Amino acid sequence: MGFMLSTLLRSRRVISEKTRDAIARLRAKGRRVSRFAPYGARIAPGGRIVSDAVEQTVLREIVALRGAGLSLRAISRALAGRGRLARNGKPFAPMTLSRLVKNRSVSDSLVAG
């Protein structure tokens, strides 16, 4: 029983490592790894991730408003007042804004690019 369990655990770890490595390779090539593109980007034909100018502007606004000390709810209200809505057509949820602000690797690279 112990041998079978250790074999199963080892194969589970190997599969996990292979999956993680495959996703990392796709990201490095600029290919999508999900059905949805990250906010600030779109999926172009061929599966390439390309920058979305309108969403990039919204990301810059979010970063600027957060830098000015506004709360996430205040940022949501300010963006909605300017007509800047999330992809679903509703005001940004505070949790969404929190993830965009915390996910600096995505927002910084997209804002810079």
C-alpha positions as CSV (number, residue, x, y, z in Angstrom):
1,M,0.0,0.0,0.0
2,G,2.8,2.4,0.9
3,F,4.6,1.8,-2.4
4,M,1.4,2.5,-4.4
5,L,0.7,5.7,-2.5
6,S,4.3,7.0,-3.0
7,T,4.1,6.1,-6.7
8,L,0.8,8.0,-7.1
9,L,2.1,11.0,-5.2
10,R,5.2,11.1,-7.4
11,S,3.3,10.9,-10.6
12,R,0.9,13.6,-9.3
13,R,3.9,15.9,-8.6
14,V,5.4,15.2,-12.1
15,I,2.1,16.0,-13.8
16,S,1.8,19.2,-11.8
17,E,5.4,20.2,-12.7
18,K,4.8,19.5,-16.4
19,T,1.6,21.6,-16.4
20,R,3.3,24.5,-14.6
21,D,6.2,24.4,-17.1
22,A,3.8,24.3,-20.1
23,I,1.9,27.3,-18.8
24,A,5.1,29.2,-18.2
25,R,6.3,28.5,-21.8
26,L,3.0,29.8,-23.2
27,R,3.2,32.9,-21.1
28,A,6.8,33.5,-22.2
29,K,5.7,33.3,-25.8
30,G,2.9,35.7,-25.3
31,R,0.3,33.0,-25.9
32,R,-2.9,32.8,-23.9
33,V,-3.3,30.3,-21.1
34,S,-6.9,31.0,-20.3
35,R,-10.2,31.5,-22.1
36,F,-10.0,35.2,-21.0
37,A,-7.3,37.7,-21.6
38,P,-6.0,39.6,-18.6
39,Y,-7.6,43.1,-18.1
40,G,-5.7,45.5,-20.4
41,A,-5.2,43.0,-23.2
42,R,-7.2,41.2,-25.8
43,I,-6.7,37.9,-27.6
44,A,-5.8,38.4,-31.2
45,P,-6.2,35.8,-34.0
46,G,-3.8,32.9,-33.5
47,G,-4.0,33.1,-29.7
48,R,-1.6,36.0,-29.2
49,I,-2.2,38.5,-26.4
50,V,-2.1,42.1,-27.5
51,S,-2.5,45.3,-25.6
52,D,-6.0,47.0,-25.5
53,A,-5.6,50.8,-25.6
54,V,-8.9,51.6,-23.9
55,E,-8.2,49.2,-21.0
56,Q,-4.7,50.4,-20.7
57,T,-6.0,53.9,-20.1
58,V,-8.3,52.6,-17.4
59,L,-5.4,50.7,-15.8
60,R,-3.4,53.9,-15.7
61,E,-6.4,55.7,-14.1
62,I,-6.8,53.0,-11.5
63,V,-3.1,53.1,-10.6
64,A,-3.2,57.0,-10.4
65,L,-6.3,57.0,-8.3
66,R,-4.9,54.4,-5.9
67,G,-1.6,56.4,-5.7
68,A,-3.7,59.4,-4.8
69,G,-4.9,57.5,-1.7
70,L,-8.5,56.7,-2.8
71,S,-10.2,53.6,-1.5
72,L,-11.2,50.8,-3.8
73,R,-14.9,51.8,-3.5
74,A,-14.0,55.4,-4.2
75,I,-12.0,54.4,-7.3
76,S,-15.0,52.3,-8.5
77,R,-17.3,55.3,-8.1
78,A,-14.8,57.7,-9.8
79,L,-14.4,55.4,-12.8
80,A,-18.2,54.8,-13.1
81,G,-18.7,58.6,-13.0
82,R,-16.3,58.9,-15.9
83,G,-18.1,56.2,-17.8
84,R,-15.3,53.6,-17.3
85,L,-17.0,50.3,-16.6
86,A,-15.7,46.8,-16.3
87,R,-16.0,44.3,-19.2
88,N,-19.4,43.2,-18.0
89,G,-20.8,46.7,-18.4
90,K,-21.1,47.3,-14.6
91,P,-19.0,49.5,-12.3
92,F,-15.8,47.8,-11.2
93,A,-16.2,45.6,-8.1
94,P,-13.8,46.6,-5.3
95,M,-12.4,43.0,-5.3
96,T,-11.6,43.3,-9.0
97,L,-9.8,46.6,-8.4
98,S,-7.9,45.0,-5.6
99,R,-6.7,42.2,-7.8
100,L,-5.7,44.7,-10.6
101,V,-3.8,46.8,-8.1
102,K,-2.1,43.8,-6.4
103,N,-1.3,42.0,-9.7
104,R,1.5,44.4,-10.5
105,S,3.2,42.1,-12.9
106,V,0.3,42.2,-15.2
107,S,-0.8,45.9,-14.8
108,D,2.8,47.2,-14.8
109,S,3.9,45.3,-17.9
110,L,0.7,46.2,-19.7
111,V,0.7,49.9,-18.7
112,A,4.3,50.2,-19.7
113,G,3.8,48.4,-22.9
